[in-house]
C-alpha cells in the first residue's frame, strides 16, 4: 500500500500522542510555552513559544498547487 | 484524595473503580495519594481507563485529566453543582464516538464595513462554525450528531460526535478532503469543561 505523505512526516504513534494530549488535556494541537525572565520582580524578557504539532503537508497545500 | 475518570450511568459489573452517585450520574473514580503529573505515562493511564469504561458502556462522559477532590463528598458536590448540563451531555454522547478533523484555518479578507464590535462578533461566529469544512457538510450530515470546533494558531480542530457503528463510513466520507482525521475516541470534546 502506498504511504500517504502525512504518514511520512508524522507516524501513527506521534499522531496518537498528539490526540492523547488534545483529548485528555484539551491543550489543542498547539503546545505553548511561556518563559518569563525577571530580576527583582521586574519582568525583563518574555518569550512565547508555540509549536504546531501537525502534518503540515496535509494541512497546507504545497506551493505548486497554489 | 479522589480522582474522577469519567461519568457514566453505572459502572460495568465487577469494575474495581469507586462509584460516586449524584442524580442519574455515577462518577467512576479511584483513590490516589497525590495529584497525578501531566506527563505522558499519566495521560496514557488516564486514557486507558476512560477507554476501558467506554468499551464496556453505551454512554461515557470522559472527564479531562486532573479532576482531583479531597473526598467523595467534595466530588459529589462538584458534580451536583452542574448536574443538569452533565446529565444532558451524557445523553448526547450515548452510543457515539468522537472523530477529529484538523484543517488549515482560512482567514477571510478583513471586511471594510462595520465597527470593531461587528468585526469581533463576526470573528466569533466564524470561530464556532468552522466554514473550512463546509464542502464536507452535505456528506457528513447523516453521520454527525453534534459538532464542536476550536481555532488555534492557524489550525481548526473540528470534533464530530458520530454513532459508533458509523465511524468507518465517516472516515470514508472525509478520505479525499484535505484534513487530518483521527478517531474513534471516547467523546472527550463533548464533556463540559472544568469539573475540578
Interface residues (C-beta under 8 A of the other chain):
Chain A: X6 X15 X16 X17 X19 X20 X21 X22 X23 X24 X25 X26 X28 X29 X30 X50 X52 X54 X55 X58 X59 X60 X61
Chain B: X38 X40 X43 X44 X46 X47 X50 X62 X64 X65 X98 X100 X102 X103 X104 X150 X152 X153 X154 X155 X157 X178 X179 X180 X182 X183 X185 X186 X188 X189 X193
